[in-house]
């Protein structure tokens, strides 16, 4: 099966990036120009579409371009792909751990904000919080001002 070829503008549209991004990725070693016309026009293949989409996917998963570059550069001495596979697994696990930490922090923030909304919606006398109402407040156990009453 013959591989399709694309000029830089076509590749950019196909992958939803700019031609400038493609040139930048080339300068970083993330993408290689497979061939050029006599006039210097770059030509790319379906394999480049895959690489650009892989780069976009990794960036969406919070990989830096340096992290992506190091994984791509492993390919030159990784005929089986096992080194890259193991490095990706390591990086994915690290990113997952970081995301779970951010998720826990966000869930705590949502819980705290929900509590504050409920407290303000049910407190009849905003001016007395904290104050005289603290002894009978339904939110007493969670409130940081309970020691003041």
Number of C-alpha atoms within 10 A of each C-alpha: 3 5 9 10 18 17 15 19 16 15 22 18 11 13 17 12 15 15 16 12 12 21 17 13 17 13 11 13 14 21 19 16 16 12 13 12 9 7 6 8 11 18 19 21 16 14 13 19 17 12 16 23 16 13 21 15 12 17 14 10 13 12 17 12 15 11 15 16 17 14 18 17 13 15 14 8 10 13 10 9 12 12 15 19 13 12 15 16 12 12 15 16 12 12 15 13 12 11 14 12 12 12 12 11 12 12 12 12 12 12 12 13 12 11 15 13 11 12 17 12 10 12 15 11 11 13 10 11 16 18 14 12 17 18 12 8 16 13 17 14 9 10 15 10 13 16 9 9 10
